[in-house]
Amino acid sequence: MTLRLIPALAAAAALAASAPAVAQDATALTASTPADGAELIEAPAALELAFDVPVILDTVALAVATGGVMTLDVADIPEGETVSVPLPALGPGTYTVVWRVADAEGASRSGSFSFTVG
């Protein structure tokens, strides 16, 4: 891990840590596109997040390896088991996606995964 990644990962960890504690049987991310650890030639136009139950997105942010954090607009994304989050144009680099959702019972869950473009 290069020293450039440390500020972005610290920001991502802080966002994930700010989520309330959840029960062990809480909502789970079952798949994502791009997948965790994916190495892409071209940047994706959107994130696809699949869960085991319908969810409402609370927060989705991208921590960029160069140190920035982008919070994505999720206000108009409907509830569902699979949700799609449009992405801005992304350049080459490593991105950590940090997400937080709530299920129908109000239980919150958060997590993160990374992918590389270029």
Stockholm file with secondary structure:
# STOCKHOLM 1.0

chainA/1-118         MTLRLIPALAAAAALAASAPAVAQDATALTASTPADGAELIEAPAALELAFDVPVILDTVALAVATGGVMTLDVADIPEGETVSVPLPALGPGTYTVVWRVADAEGASRSGSFSFTVG
#=GR chainA/1-118 SS CCTTHHHHHHHHHHHHHTSCCCCTTCCCEEEEESCTTEEESSCCSEEEEEEEEEEEEEEEEEEETTSCEEECCCTTCCCEEEEEEECCCCCSEEEEEEEEEEETTCCEEEEEEEEEEC
#=GC SS_cons         CCTTHHHHHHHHHHHHHTSCCCCTTCCCEEEEESCTTEEESSCCSEEEEEEEEEEEEEEEEEEETTSCEEECCCTTCCCEEEEEEECCCCCSEEEEEEEEEEETTCCEEEEEEEEEEC
//
